[in-house]
């Protein structure tokens, strides 16, 4: 990305730029036991493969203070797109430019080590998200208070329920002061009071000027939280505009 000019301040730049993005996966077909035995005696036999195009020529920008939903039916490519933005995956074509610190919840417990305690995992996960040990110590009590699992903070996380994982992972992520916050269906795991608490914190992040990208099947939540939505169909962007319009279009597809 080019550096800002005298007439283009740092805040004028988009936080995320996605350009001509493409991602494909090679699918290996499984075979019956009979097929595998036959293949053992046929050296020339090669496994049949199909190429699945998850995303094709995807492009958009996200700016500070925007909450953008990625919508689409199952298999539309929205979760793949979110993982590409987060850096978990690399694109096959095109590019993604991000400016600032990324945090979020792509998978429950990602970055947590099952044999470490909740306390130890707070420091581990915070370090992965770019916080120093001193910064984590300064925010540790806030993180634990938000998670509401103080009684289990010195318990190995392999004994945590998925809801406890969520509480601690979300608490760490929102206290790293990210510039970009990514969420993928994670809020469906927690109980209703904690979901409301998470949504309230997400609204605070948006109000403070953070850029948010959210994948969710909860269309009512999307309508309330996101002003803008990108609708994907078979890996292609079919619309990018007001969330209410994208939600109505998606409901028409169901």
Phi, psi and omega in degrees: 000139181288152179287153183294143177271180181297332181263000182235099181286169181300323182286347177283341184283145175292153177281325181228132173233119177248125187227120175048044186283136176222143178214129178234156177231142175267123181259119175269124180285137174282153182235161176287165178301323179298315180299321182291322179294318178298320181296330179299331183259004178234093184299332182283346182287130178238147181295139179285141183228146173237143176261123180255121179272107182278324180217143182218121174051045180274133179211136176188171176230151175232132183248168179305138177083359178268139170246108186249127177265140170258115186242157178159161176291168177305133180088006182281343177107005186292317180290324175299318179298318180295321178293326176293318179297321182287342182093002178294324176241160175249141179287155174273332179219157177075194182209159175233125176246129178235146180236117180106186184273133178255137171217168178155190185232099179265322177218144180298127176078006178298132182086001178260141177258124187298333183270358176262156178285169176302317179301312181296324180288331175301312181292321179295310183294321178297322178295320178299325182273007172097012179267144175281166179298320180295319178297319180293319178300320182294330183254001187303311182298322178296319180298313182293319179298317180296321183291335180064028178235037182303326182292343184242010187294336178256019174261143177300136187288349176295344177264002180283149168282167178299326178294322178292320174305311182302312183303312183288318180297317180294317181300317178295312185301315185284345179264005176271001180053060182285156172274331181230129181238126183245136180224129180235093172057010186291328185295346179288347185277321185285167176284168188300315179300321181286326175302315180297322179295318178295316180296323178296320179291324178296320177296324177296319178298316179297314182296332180275002175098009178284155175265131182237139173231124190231132171251125180202146172267357178277090187292330177295318178296319179300316181299324183278325188267325188251131176278336186229147179218142175251119183261124180252143174220118181052041175082006182241139177285120179258341175199152178213104184187206182305137184298326181299322180290319180293320179297316179297319180294319180293320178296329177290336179278335183286000000 
